[in-house]
Amino acid sequence: MKKVDYIIVGLGLAGLAFVRELEKNNKSFIVFEDDSQHSSKVAGGMYNPVILKRFTPVWDAKRQLEIALPFYKELEEKFNATYDIPMDIGRLLTSIEEQNNWFATSDHPLLSDYMIPKIETKTYTGIESPFDYGKLTKTGRIDAKILLNDYRNYLVENECIYFEAFNYEVIQFENNIVKYQDVEAAKIVFCEGFGIKRNPFFNYLPMREAKGELITIHAPELEIDFVLKSAVFILPLGEHNFLVGATFNWKDKTNNPSEEGKNELVEKLDKIISVNYKVIDQVAGIRPTVKDRRPLIGTHPKLPQLAILNGLGTRGVMIAPTVAKELYKHIECGETLRKEIDIARFD
Ligand SMILES: Cc1cc2nc3c(=O)[nH]c(=O)nc-3n(C[C@H](O)[C@H](O)[C@H](O)COP(=O)(O)OP(=O)(O)OC[C@H]3O[C@@H](n4cnc5c(N)ncnc54)[C@H](O)[C@@H]3O)c2cc1C
C-alpha cells in the first residue's frame, strides 16, 4: 500500500494550484486525471480585474492578482518557460455615454491602476471604431495549456500521477484515513471542474455550468497587439493568428466544438472586423460556474477526509492560486474559510 498525505482528483488549474501548495509544504500526493474535462486546457487564460460590460471591479480581484502573478512567475522559473504574456486590453466603446463612463470610473480606487484615464484614438486596419477605445493595462494572459502540459510531464517524471478515472464507489473510509486501490491517504481533494456532476459526495452543490467555445483565426491584415474586447474578444497569438471567443451555452453539456458555436462567433466577429480571415481551429470546454458566482471550497459536511476546490467559473486563472492557499490553511491549520467561498453556505 502506497501511503501519501493527499489524493487529488483532477489536474486543471484548480488541481495544479492545490498540488503547488502541497509541494511547498512538503506534503506527499497522488493525482488522478482522466482527461474528461477541458476547461483549463482551452481557456483564453486572460486575467483582468475589470468587468468590461459595466466597468466595475471583479470580485476579490486585487487580492487574487497579488497572489496569482507571483504564482505563475514561480512556475515560469521552475520550468524555465513563459506562461504569463502581459497584454493590454482595448474595450471598443460604443457611444459618448460609454466614453463618459470610462472617464468616470477610471479613478475608482480598485480600478485606477488598470484603467487608463483617456480615450485611445488610434485606428487599426479593418476595425471601425467611431467612439474609440478605453484601454486597460497590467492585464494579460496565462498560457494554461502549456503550463498544464509541463506540469503533467513533471508529475509523470516524479511518478505521482495516474491517468485514469477516479472511481468514487471504491473509496474505503477508515478512522481518519481513506483507502483507494493501492493508495492510503489522509485526505482526498476533488478538483474535477464540471466532472463534479459524477461525484456522489459533492454533486449536491449548485453548479450552473456554462459551455464555452473559442475559434482561432488567421487574419494577415489584422494588426492589433492588444486584446480587442467588443461582443467577442480578439486576442493576438502571434503570426497573425488570433483567438476569438467566447460563447456561453447553458444547455449543451458536451466538450465538443459545435457548428452553432462557430457560427455565433463568426457572426459577432464579422460585425467587428472587415478584413479577410480563415478559421483554423475551434475548441470547447465547460466552465465550472456556480449559482452565486463564487468558488466552491471546503470539506464535506459529514466526511472530513473529503474536500473540494471547484467553482472557479469564468476566472480560474486569477482565482485558483488564492483559494488553493485558503483551502490548504483550512485543512492543515484549521483556519476558517471566508463565508462567501465556503461550501457550508449550501448546507
Ligand atoms: C471557452 C472558455 C474560455 C475561458 N476563458 C477564461 C479566461 O480567459 N480566463 C480565465 O481565468 N478563465 C477562463 N475560463 C474558465 C477557466 O477555464 C476555468 O475557471 C478553469 O479552467 C476551471 O479549472 P478547474 O481545474 O476547476 O476545472 P477543469 O479545467 O475542468 O479541470 C478539471 C480536471 O479534472 C479532471 N477530472 C474530472 N473528473 C475526474 C475523475 N473522476 N477522475 C479523474 N480526473 C477527473 C478533468 O479531466 C480535468 O482535467 C474559460 C473557460 C472556457 C471553457
The ligand as an ORCA input file, in Angstrom:
! r2SCAN-3c Opt
* xyz 0 1
  C     -14.043     28.741    -23.616
  C     -13.529     29.094    -22.256
  C     -12.810     30.267    -22.088
  C     -12.307     30.616    -20.828
  N     -11.570     31.746    -20.699
  C     -11.020     32.041    -19.498
  C     -10.170     33.169    -19.366
  O      -9.890     33.882    -20.324
  N      -9.653     33.435    -18.131
  C      -9.919     32.645    -17.044
  O      -9.414     32.912    -15.957
  N     -10.739     31.579    -17.161
  C     -11.286     31.264    -18.346
  N     -12.109     30.187    -18.461
  C     -12.517     29.479    -17.228
  C     -11.441     28.542    -16.722
  O     -11.109     27.720    -17.774
  C     -11.961     27.764    -15.532
  O     -12.271     28.628    -14.476
  C     -10.916     26.768    -15.016
  O     -10.293     26.148    -16.079
  C     -11.513     25.714    -14.146
  O     -10.467     24.879    -13.727
  P     -10.749     23.531    -12.952
  O      -9.424     22.927    -12.650
  O     -11.680     23.750    -11.832
  O     -11.562     22.619    -13.997
  P     -11.048     21.809    -15.285
  O     -10.111     22.596    -16.079
  O     -12.287     21.302    -15.946
  O     -10.228     20.616    -14.678
  C     -10.826     19.509    -14.053
  C      -9.932     18.308    -14.310
  O     -10.427     17.181    -13.571
  C     -10.382     16.027    -14.394
  N     -11.395     15.082    -13.863
  C     -12.733     15.304    -13.711
  N     -13.326     14.238    -13.169
  C     -12.351     13.308    -12.982
  C     -12.342     11.964    -12.456
  N     -13.448     11.349    -11.979
  N     -11.158     11.282    -12.431
  C     -10.005     11.868    -12.884
  N      -9.970     13.136    -13.382
  C     -11.124     13.837    -13.419
  C     -10.694     16.574    -15.789
  O     -10.253     15.731    -16.810
  C      -9.941     17.914    -15.780
  O      -8.617     17.793    -16.235
  C     -12.593     29.778    -19.704
  C     -13.295     28.605    -19.889
  C     -13.754     28.249    -21.144
  C     -14.489     26.949    -21.322
*
